[in-house]
Amino acid sequence: LRHARPRVVHGDPGEPGVDHGHHAVDGHRRLRDVGREDDLPPLEAAERAILLVGRAAWHLFRSATLATIAALLTAFEGMEFVMSRTSILDGLVSFWALAGFVAILADRDRSRRILARKVAQLRRDGDWSFDAKQRLAGPSLGLRPWRWVAAVCLGLGMATKWSDGFYLAAIGLLTVFWDLGARRAVGVRRWLSATVIKDAGTGALIIVPTACLTYRLTWAGWFHSNDAWGRNWAASNPATKNTGFAPDSSLFSWLPDSLRSLWQYHIQMYDSAESITSPHTYQSNPWSWMAQTRPTSFFYEAPAKGDQGCSVTECSKAITSLGNVSIWWFGIAALLVCVFMWALRRDWRAGTLIALVLAGWLPWFSYQERTVFTFYAVVFAPYVILAVTYCLGLILGPATASLRRRRIGAGVLLILVATILAYSFFAAGITKALLTESASRDASEAWIRASEQLTAPSPGGGDDVGPGEGYLRAPGTLGQPEGTVVALVPLSGLEEHRQDALTGHRVGDAGESVPLTAQEAHDLLHAVRHRPGG
């Protein structure tokens, strides 16, 4: 951001942070080979996220077993794996929100210990009677350093993507509710007003300004520059207009030019993000994210025999951000259990996990016209995993349960085995491993059958698309109307009009997958090559 460059819609530590460690990255090659970029920041963040999820589980459940389970589920979550090895910001957004959550959990434990210790001292001193002055509001809990840590993490998250601002709001409200419960539990008489004055007020003065200052510091390179994008906008747009709440309005003539320019830059960033409405083959609706019915294909190749180690007639290589279905499908039931446990049992852990899932998921429902993808769900994936872990803990039973109850709870192991098996089954489709075409097709068709049990296909076999837009569910073809063709055409083969460059299948009369004949491949390649718009 320090030098003149094309406009970016995410500042440090966003796009430049992702580029760190890439020795040569051009504008058209942002996706790296899975497993090769060991110095990629998303990979480093994902490795630490496994630890953070385990740590969050320890704070929530106070069980080393459940903390280990949560960490293992994170390690075998397919979408977390793919996003950790892809130059896309959402993995970093998830990491900073998770780090902020773990910090605020640490603050919850620390502040409750301090409150309990101070109240115990007041009891010993005889200053905690019902009429005692100290009991009106209770003791102060100090500066609470973990709140500062959480604020810095969330500020870095917002600097990566603004969507972490919803986690700033959610975590800020959670800590207030936790303080309400703590003061009420120890017997503070005016626990509501005491929490607002002693905890919520000071918390807002710590968390919000610290997060905003952290966000502002990530723009230091832009402020120190003389020719960065939009840096001199205010110089050519003086604040003399009657435009209301706008950076060129006379109402803000007192604001420094650098801040007015930054304000305008942020308007452009928002407009740019909101304008992404073009139909896309792999776009999805937020309603489908928990079911993982429309995973995003990041990469697909069909090497022929003798190419890239392929020893059969045809092979497949793919990278698909498919979440582990044993986690996500069980997660749907787990969230319903959390709703029950929070509403009827007042379990703060269940309510916390619901709030954090909604903070990452709910805002996308207001952008129904925008092109969005299932991998955005990686931001709230840790909390789905924690909700699953919460339910596994209920199944497992408490440490004091009878031997028979614990044996029944051992069924948790079956869910863990299912998770690992599901990950293993789809591993080739998320790691760019080389598969024979038949094996790839079998896996793809199995997934399509499973997903079609959850969502009924729309007319034509899939999502509505714009005029002239084809529908592709590669590499399988089941579930498509008769005659639908799924094909892969390398650009070099398209330009040279090479018949052997096209590989694909069509849907037969009985709905089966039929390889294209040489003549069908020739005709289709000719049609694609002369199609208006490419």
Secondary structure in CASP SS format (residue, H / E / C, confidence):
PFRMAT SS
TARGET T0000
AUTHOR 0000-0000-0000
METHOD secondary structure of the structure
MODEL  1
L C 1.00
R C 1.00
H C 1.00
A C 1.00
R C 1.00
P C 1.00
R C 1.00
V C 1.00
V C 1.00
H C 1.00
G C 1.00
D C 1.00
P C 1.00
G C 1.00
E H 1.00
P H 1.00
G H 1.00
V H 1.00
D H 1.00
H C 1.00
G C 1.00
H C 1.00
H C 1.00
A C 1.00
V C 1.00
D C 1.00
G C 1.00
H C 1.00
R C 1.00
R C 1.00
L C 1.00
R C 1.00
D C 1.00
V C 1.00
G C 1.00
R C 1.00
E C 1.00
D C 1.00
D C 1.00
L C 1.00
P H 1.00
P H 1.00
L H 1.00
E H 1.00
A H 1.00
A H 1.00
E H 1.00
R H 1.00
A H 1.00
I H 1.00
L H 1.00
L H 1.00
V H 1.00
G H 1.00
R H 1.00
A H 1.00
A H 1.00
W H 1.00
H H 1.00
L H 1.00
F H 1.00
R C 1.00
S C 1.00
A H 1.00
T H 1.00
L H 1.00
A H 1.00
T H 1.00
I H 1.00
A H 1.00
A H 1.00
L H 1.00
L H 1.00
T H 1.00
A H 1.00
F C 1.00
E C 1.00
G H 1.00
M H 1.00
E H 1.00
F H 1.00
V H 1.00
M H 1.00
S C 1.00
R C 1.00
T C 1.00
S C 1.00
I C 1.00
L C 1.00
D H 1.00
G H 1.00
L H 1.00
V H 1.00
S H 1.00
F H 1.00
W H 1.00
A H 1.00
L H 1.00
A H 1.00
G H 1.00
F H 1.00
V H 1.00
A H 1.00
I H 1.00
L H 1.00
A H 1.00
D H 1.00
R H 1.00
D H 1.00
R H 1.00
S H 1.00
R H 1.00
R H 1.00
I H 1.00
L H 1.00
A H 1.00
R H 1.00
K H 1.00
V H 1.00
A H 1.00
Q H 1.00
L H 1.00
R H 1.00
R H 1.00
D H 1.00
G C 1.00
D C 1.00
W C 1.00
S C 1.00
F C 1.00
D C 1.00
A C 1.00
K C 1.00
Q H 1.00
R H 1.00
L H 1.00
A H 1.00
G C 1.00
P C 1.00
S C 1.00
L C 1.00
G C 1.00
L C 1.00
R C 1.00
P H 1.00
W H 1.00
R H 1.00
W H 1.00
V H 1.00
A H 1.00
A H 1.00
V H 1.00
C H 1.00
L H 1.00
G H 1.00
L H 1.00
G H 1.00
M H 1.00
A H 1.00
T H 1.00
K C 1.00
W H 1.00
S H 1.00
D H 1.00
G H 1.00
F H 1.00
Y H 1.00
L H 1.00
A H 1.00
A H 1.00
I H 1.00
G H 1.00
L H 1.00
L H 1.00
T H 1.00
V H 1.00
F H 1.00
W H 1.00
D H 1.00
L H 1.00
G H 1.00
A H 1.00
R H 1.00
R H 1.00
A H 1.00
V C 1.00
G C 1.00
V C 1.00
R C 1.00
R C 1.00
W H 1.00
L H 1.00
S H 1.00
A H 1.00
T H 1.00
V H 1.00
I H 1.00
K H 1.00
D H 1.00
A H 1.00
G H 1.00
T H 1.00
G H 1.00
A H 1.00
L H 1.00
I H 1.00
I H 1.00
V H 1.00
P H 1.00
T H 1.00
A H 1.00
C H 1.00
L H 1.00
T H 1.00
Y H 1.00
R H 1.00
L H 1.00
T C 1.00
W C 1.00
A H 1.00
G H 1.00
W H 1.00
F H 1.00
H H 1.00
S C 1.00
N C 1.00
D C 1.00
A C 1.00
W C 1.00
G C 1.00
R C 1.00
N C 1.00
W H 1.00
A H 1.00
A H 1.00
S H 1.00
N C 1.00
P C 1.00
A C 1.00
T C 1.00
K E 1.00
N C 1.00
T C 1.00
G C 1.00
F C 1.00
A C 1.00
P C 1.00
D C 1.00
S E 1.00
S H 1.00
L H 1.00
F H 1.00
S C 1.00
W C 1.00
L C 1.00
P C 1.00
D H 1.00
S H 1.00
L H 1.00
R H 1.00
S H 1.00
L H 1.00
W H 1.00
Q H 1.00
Y H 1.00
H H 1.00
I H 1.00
Q H 1.00
M H 1.00
Y H 1.00
D H 1.00
S H 1.00
A H 1.00
E H 1.00
S C 1.00
I C 1.00
T C 1.00
S C 1.00
P C 1.00
H C 1.00
T C 1.00
Y C 1.00
Q C 1.00
S C 1.00
N C 1.00
P H 1.00
W H 1.00
S H 1.00
W C 1.00
M C 1.00
A C 1.00
Q C 1.00
T C 1.00
R C 1.00
P C 1.00
T E 1.00
S E 1.00
F E 1.00
F E 1.00
Y E 1.00
E E 1.00
A C 1.00
P C 1.00
A E 1.00
K C 1.00
G C 1.00
D C 1.00
Q C 1.00
G C 1.00
C C 1.00
S C 1.00
V C 1.00
T C 1.00
E E 1.00
C E 1.00
S E 1.00
K E 1.00
A E 1.00
I E 1.00
T E 1.00
S E 1.00
L C 1.00
G C 1.00
N C 1.00
V H 1.00
S H 1.00
I H 1.00
W H 1.00
W H 1.00
F H 1.00
G H 1.00
I H 1.00
A H 1.00
A H 1.00
L H 1.00
L H 1.00
V H 1.00
C H 1.00
V H 1.00
F H 1.00
M H 1.00
W H 1.00
A H 1.00
L H 1.00
R H 1.00
R C 1.00
D C 1.00
W H 1.00
R H 1.00
A H 1.00
G H 1.00
T H 1.00
L H 1.00
I H 1.00
A H 1.00
L H 1.00
V H 1.00
L H 1.00
A H 1.00
G H 1.00
W H 1.00
L H 1.00
P H 1.00
W H 1.00
F H 1.00
S H 1.00
Y C 1.00
Q C 1.00
E C 1.00
R C 1.00
T C 1.00
V C 1.00
F C 1.00
T H 1.00
F H 1.00
Y H 1.00
A H 1.00
V H 1.00
V H 1.00
F C 1.00
A H 1.00
P H 1.00
Y H 1.00
V H 1.00
I H 1.00
L H 1.00
A H 1.00
V H 1.00
T H 1.00
Y H 1.00
C H 1.00
L H 1.00
G H 1.00
L H 1.00
I H 1.00
L H 1.00
G C 1.00
P C 1.00
A C 1.00
T C 1.00
A C 1.00
S C 1.00
L H 1.00
R H 1.00
R H 1.00
R H 1.00
R H 1.00
I H 1.00
G H 1.00
A C 1.00
G C 1.00
V H 1.00
L H 1.00
L H 1.00
I H 1.00
L H 1.00
V H 1.00
A H 1.00
T H 1.00
I H 1.00
L H 1.00
A H 1.00
Y H 1.00
S H 1.00
F H 1.00
F H 1.00
A H 1.00
A H 1.00
G H 1.00
I H 1.00
T C 1.00
K C 1.00
A C 1.00
L C 1.00
L E 1.00
T E 1.00
E H 1.00
S H 1.00
A H 1.00
S H 1.00
R H 1.00
D H 1.00
A H 1.00
S H 1.00
E H 1.00
A H 1.00
W H 1.00
I H 1.00
R H 1.00
A H 1.00
S H 1.00
E H 1.00
Q C 1.00
L C 1.00
T C 1.00
A C 1.00
P C 1.00
S C 1.00
P C 1.00
G C 1.00
G C 1.00
G C 1.00
D C 1.00
D C 1.00
V C 1.00
G C 1.00
P C 1.00
G C 1.00
E C 1.00
G C 1.00
Y C 1.00
L C 1.00
R C 1.00
A C 1.00
P C 1.00
G C 1.00
T C 1.00
L C 1.00
G C 1.00
Q C 1.00
P C 1.00
E C 1.00
G C 1.00
T C 1.00
V E 1.00
V E 1.00
A E 1.00
L E 1.00
V C 1.00
P C 1.00
L H 1.00
S H 1.00
G H 1.00
L H 1.00
E H 1.00
E H 1.00
H C 1.00
R C 1.00
Q H 1.00
D H 1.00
A H 1.00
L C 1.00
T E 1.00
G E 1.00
H E 1.00
R E 1.00
V E 1.00
G C 1.00
D C 1.00
A C 1.00
G C 1.00
E C 1.00
S E 1.00
V E 1.00
P E 1.00
L C 1.00
T C 1.00
A H 1.00
Q H 1.00
E H 1.00
A H 1.00
H H 1.00
D H 1.00
L H 1.00
L H 1.00
H H 1.00
A H 1.00
V H 1.00
R H 1.00
H C 1.00
R C 1.00
P C 1.00
G C 1.00
G C 1.00
END
